[in-house]
Amino acid sequence: MQLALPCSGNHEKGRPCCPEDRKRDTELLIRTNEPYDHRMGRLLTVFGCLLWLVLASPTLIESDAYRYAAAMLMLIGFYFFWRMPVRPRMDWLAWLCVGWGLFVLGRFAFIYEATPGHDVGASDWLFAFPLFFPALGFAFSLYERHSERLIAAFFSAALVLLAVTTGYVRIFNGETVRPLIMNNQIHGAVACGLLITWAAFWLLHYLTTPSANRAFARFSYVVAPLVIALCLIAVYGAKSKGVWLALSVTLPVVAAVALGYFRHAKAAFVLVTLFVLLCGGLYAVRHNLSATAGPTIAATVSMVGQIASGGAVDSAVSGTIDADNTPISMDERLQLWSNGLQVFSSAPVFGWGNEWLERWHQTRYANVQYTLLHNGYLEILVRFGLFGAIVMSVILAGLIASVWRAWRANLIPRAAFHAYAVSLFFFALTILTNSNNRLAIGESLALGSAAFACALRVRLKPVAYRGASESSSAIESSQDANAITMAPSKP
């Protein structure tokens, strides 16, 4: 990890730490990659690791505990950051995250004071979370060396909860179940979809990395297939059509990426076998699938057919809403999306901020019982317009690019990048039909994935001396040293 240690004190007693001492200590750190958290002590190290597990816990247990864990991790990060004689510089992406967060909070406060009813919107402050990304990234860098253990512990908890909380007998009797400990079955299905992608690449990493820790490898050989199998059953039992659709697109992507991990003949045999087993399972439950998704598919085909034949979009949507054979869940979503587009179209550039709910009451289907738009992209557009969508897209692209660069620089294994990118792709598909980015699972995913990417950005760039003007060739070559001393070999 590219951080600097306090001065080693290898100078005359009573003489202040000089730039040469700091330079020597930093060069030692770069050569050995000695972790900065060696000064934490065992108790703080264990406590911090538990906090990271709590931050990831909304994927297993839906609660707000992750927010408190994130706050405590940032406090730990700030404490060690201010004690460092050599600190990482904030780059353009960190400043953009902070600037966007301050903009969201400032605009929220202005609208609150300026509107007669002191409008607060609906969880609008959550979109200021990028403000915390850089601080969490530094906190993650302090615990990065424990990642392998944390991942194993996380999947252990996932396997136990999947086995204990999911009613498999009820699933095979055709009933709808709520996987894991979630507020409803859709949230549980989204969580299981994320677990499937993560477990697949966790397993692929150990199957294709001979130098990996064999104890963790053997553990993944047992746990990962069980997690994937139980999650597939749970997703089927949750009967979330949006997650079914997202997985139907994501699983072929996982399979295509997995082809690059093996020799083609071996990979083809494994993938064909898995495909046959999956098709066999789908055929066995085809009647249940048809009963659950059939009416929605029929209504969607009818609506798209009207539009394709030259009909107006508005009339096709309103006709589908008014039709008696449109499923309730689809009917309500169409009303919500129609309202959301109406609000967005009245302020397309900057949106309405926390004033959007007042505009909601003037929409065509204002009597619909929800204000959760069931579309994560509309949630952004009604509040911040195209401007907000562009800024958040740039932040997301920067984070993904950072992880990709870290993989190409041999700082992380390729499976880590693939797990990162494919899970975000899956989540992006799920928010087409549900506002998962406003749920605990989405907020936790945003904080955790951004922290991982920001920590890697620290390792991808040289650090800067605080209050020192001299140049350091050792720091300028730190990326090369990192690649030699700590990176796993890239297949």
N, C-alpha and C positions, 0 to 999 in steps of 0.2 A: 504494500500500500504506500502510495507516494505522499507521505506526510513526514513531518520533521519532529525529532525528539528535542526536549529541552537540552541545554548545553550539558555535556558530560562532566564538566568541571575540571578538565585536565589542564589547569593553568594555576598560576600562583594563587595561594589563598588570599582572599580579599580583593583580588583584581577583578573588575567587572568582565562579564562574558563579552568577548570581542568578536567581530565578524569572522576572523579566521577560525575561532573555535566553533562558531555556528556552521561555517562552511565544512569543517572537518566532520562534525557530527552528522550533517546532512549527507555528505558523501558516504559515510559509513551506513547511514540508513538506506540510501539508494542501493548500495552494494548488497546489503544483507536483507533488505525489506523487513527489518525488525518491526513488528506491529506496535503501534503507538499505545494500544490498550493494555500493554504490559504493566502500566502504572495504575490501572483501574483497581486492581485487587480482585480476588476471586468472587467476592459477594456482588460487586457492581457488574462484573462480567456476566454472572449467572442472571442477575436481575434484568440487565439489558437484553439478554437473549430471550428471556421470558416475555419482555415487552414486545419484541419483534414478533413472537408467536401470537401475542394478543392482537397486534396490529393486523395480522393475517387472518385472525379468527372469524371475521364475518363470512368467510367462505365456508365455514363449518357451523358457526353459531351466530345468528343475526342479533347483534346488540351494538350499543354505542361505546363499548369498552375500548375499541380501537382508537377512538379520539383521545382518550386520556393516556393511552399508551404512547401515541404519537407526541403528545405534549411533553411527557416525561422524557422520551428519547431526545427531543429537541433540547430540553434543559441539559441533559447529559452532554449532548453535542456542543452546546454553547460553552459549557464549563471547560471542556478540553480544548475547544477552539481558542478561547481567550488566554489559555495558559501556554499556547504554542509560541515559540519564538519565530517560527516560520509558518505562515498561514497560506492556504490556497487562495488564489484570487478568484473573485466572481467574474465570470465571463458574460458574454452577451445574453446567453440563454438564462443564466441565473438572474440577471438584471431584468430580463423580460418577464420572468415568472414573478419576481417581486413587484415590478411595475404594474403588471396586470392585477395582481392581488390587491394592491393599494388602490388601483382604479376602481375595482369592484366595490371595495369597502367605502371609498370616498363617494362614489355615485349613490350607493345605498343610503349613506348618511344624508346626502344632499336631498334626495327624493323624499326621504322620511321627514325631514324638516320642512320641505317645500310644499308637501301635499297636505290638504286640510285634515284628511283622515289618518295621517302618518302611515302611509302605505308601507308594508313590510314584505309584500309578495308572499312567496311560499318557498322557504329554504333557499332564498336567493344568495345568502352569504356563503353557501357551500361552494359557489363558483370562484371564491377567492382562495381556494385551497392551494393553487400554485405558489402563493406567497410562502408556503412552508416547504416547498420542494427542495431548495438548496440546503436548508438547515437539516432536513431529514436525510439528504444525501450525505452530508458530512457525518451524521450520526451513524448511518449505515456503514460508512467506511471504517468506523471504529470497531465494528463487529463482523466485518466481512470475512475474516479468517474462520469464523464459526458457522459459515453458511451451510456447509455440508451436513453438520450435525442438526442445524435448525430445519433443514429440508427433510431429513429423515424423521425428526420428531413430528413435524407437521403431517407427513403422510401416515405416520403411526396413528396420530389422533384422527385423521380422516378415515382410516380403515376401521377403527373402533366405532366411530360415530355412524358410519355407513352401515356397519353390521348390526348395531344396536337399535338405531332410531328408524330405520326404513322398514315398513311393513311389507315384506316380500310375499307373504301369503295373500295379503289383500291385493297386491299388484297382479298376481297370477289369477286372482278371482275377478279381475277386471275393474277394480276400484281405483279411484284417484288417491294418491298418497302425497305427503309432504316430506321430501327427503331432508335428512339432516335436521338441524334445529332452526327452522326458518319460519317467518311469519305467514308465508303461503307457498304453494307448490311451485309457482313460477320462479321465485327466488331460489328455491332449492334446486330446481332444474338448471338454472344458470350456474349455480355453484358447482354442480356435478359436471357441467360442460367444461368449466375451467379446470377442474380436477383431472378430467380425462386428458386434456392437452398437456397439462404439466406432468402428469404421471407418464405419459407416452414418451416425452423427451427425457425425463429423468431416467427411465429405463434404457432408452437408446444411448444415452451418454455412457452408462456403465457397460452396456453390451459391446460398445465399439471403442472403449478407451482402456487398453491393457494396463496402462500405468495408474489407473484409478485405484483408490483404496478398496481392497477386496472384501473387507467386512461390509462396507456400505454397498458394494456391488451385489453381494449375495443377498443382502437385505432387500435391495430394490427388485431383484429377480422374483422375490416372493410377494412383496407388498404391492408393487406397481400393477401387475396383471390383475390382482384381486380388486384394487381400487377402480381400475378401468371397467372391469366386468360389473361390479356392483353399481357404479355410476351409470352405466348404460341401462341397466335394469331400472334404476331409480328415475332416470330421465323418461323412460317409457312410462313408468307408473305415475309421474307427475302430470303427464298429458298436457304439457305446455307446447302448443303448436309453434310458437315463435322460436323456442329452443330447438325443437325438432328441425325446423327449417335451418337454423343457424348451424346445427351439427351436421346436417346433410351436406352443407357446403364446406364446413371446416374439416370433417374427417377425410375427404379426398385430398385436401391440402396437406394434412398430416401424413397421409400415405405417400403422396408425391415427394414430400421432403424426406421421409424415411428411406426412400429408394437410394438417396445419396449416401446413406450410412453403411450400406452393405454392398457386396458384389451383386450385380444385377440378377443373376440366376437365383441366388439365395433369397434376395429381397423379394423377387417376384413370387417365389414359392410361398414365403411367409404371408405376403399381402394377399395373394389369391386365397390361401387357406382362411385367413381372417375374414375376407370378403364373403366367402361361401358361408362361413358360420354366421356372419351378420345377416346375410340374406335369408338364411334358414330361420333365424330367430324372427325376422320381420314377417316372413311368410306364416309362421306359426301364430302370430298375433295380428294378422292382416285384417280380420273382422273388427277387432277393437280399434285399430288404427283408422279404418274406414269410418267407423261410427263417430270417432272423435274429430277427425280432420275433414271428413267428406263434405259436410254442409258448408264449411268455410271455403274449401276449395271450389265448390260449385258456385257459391255466391261471388267469389273473386273472379272466376272465369267469366261469369255472366257480366260483371261490371266492366272487366277489361275488354270483353267482346263489344259492349256498347261503345266504349271509347274508340276502339280500333275501327269500328264501322262508321266513324265520323260523328258520333254523338258528343255533346259537350261534357267536359269532365264534371262540372258542377251538377248537371242533371243526372249523370250516371251515378255519382256518389249519393246524391239525395234520394234517387230512386232505390238504391241498394239499402239505404238507411230505412226507408219507408216500407220496404218489402217485408212480408210476414215470414219468409223462409230464411232471412238473414240471421245467423246466430247472434245471441246477445253480445258476446264479447267482441265480435267484429262490428256490430252495430254501434256499440259505445266507442270503440276506437275510431271509427270513421267520424263520429260526431266530434270527438276530441281533436282529431287531426284537422277537421274542417275549421273548428274554432281557432286552433293554433295558427293555421295558415292565414286566417282572417286577421288575427292580431299582428302577426309578423308583417303582412302586406301593408299595414297602416304605418309601420315604422321599420322599413327593411334595412336601414343602414346601421343604426345604433340600438334598435329595439326599445322596449319600454322600461327596462330596469325593473325595480320592485313595484312599479306602477301597473304592470301588465294585468294583474288580477282585476283591476278596475275596468280595463278594456274588455276583459273576458265577459263581464256581465252584459256587454252590448253585442255579443256575437249571436249567431243564428241559433245555435244549440246550447244556449247558456244554462239551460235547465238540466243538462247532463250531470250526473251525481258526482263526477270526479273533476278535479283540476290537475291531477297528475296526468300529463299529456300522453303517456304511454308511447313516447318517441323521444329518445334522448337528444336528437338533433333539434327538434322543435323546442325542447326545453332551453336550449342555448339561443336559438333564433328569436324567440319572443322576448327574451330578456336583453340580449346584447346585439341582435341583428347580425348582418354579414361581417361587420367589424369584429365582433366578438368571436364569430366562427373562424375567421381568418387567423386571429391572434392565437386562439386555442389550437388550431391546426398547426401553426408554426411551432408552438411549444411541443406538441406531440411529435411532430416530425423531427425536431431537434433531439428529443429524448430517444426516439428509435434509432436515429443516426448515431447517437453516442454509443448505444449498445452494439450496433453493427461495427463501428470503428474499433470498439474494444475487442470484439471477436477477431477482426482482421489483424489486430495488433497482438493477438495471442494472449490477451489478458483474461479472457473467459473462454470456456469451451463452446463449440458451435451449438451444442444442444441448449445452452443457456440463451443464446440469441434466438434460436428457433422457438423455444418455449415462450420467450418474451413476445416475439412478433406474432406468433400464431394465436396465442391466448388473447392478445389485444384485437386481433382480427375477428376472432369468435365473439368477443364482447361487443365489438362495433356492429356486428350483425344482430346481436340480441337487442340492442337499443333501437333498432328499427321498429320494434313492436312493443317495447316496454321501456320505461324511464329508469333503467338500472343504474345509470350514472348518478341518480339522486338517492339511491338506496345505500345502505351500509356496505354492501358488497362492492358497489361501484366506487364509493369513496375510498374504501380500503385498498382496492386495486389501484386507484389513481395515486394514492400516497406511497404505497409500496413499490410500484413499478417506477414512479418518478424518483424515489430515493435511490433505487438500484442504478438508474441511468445517471443521476447526478454524481453518485459516488464514483462511477466509472469515468466521468468527465474529469474528476480530480486526478485520476491516475493517467489520463491521456495527455495531460499538459504539465509543464514544469511548474513548480511552486515558486513564490517570490519572497525574498527576504523582507521582513518588516523593518523599515527604517534603515535599510542598507542600500548603498548605491553600487556596490561592486558587482561585477558579473561573476557567474559561476559556471564554469564549463561542465562541472559535474551535474548541475541541475539541468543544463541544456541537453545533456545526453541521458536524462533519466528515463525517457521512454525506452531507449535501447536497453538500458540496464534492467528495467522492469521486464522487458520481453525475455531477457536471458535468465534472470534469477527467479522469477516467480510464476511465469505464465505456463499453463499446460501446453503441451505440444499440439498443434492444430493438425487434425487428420488431413 
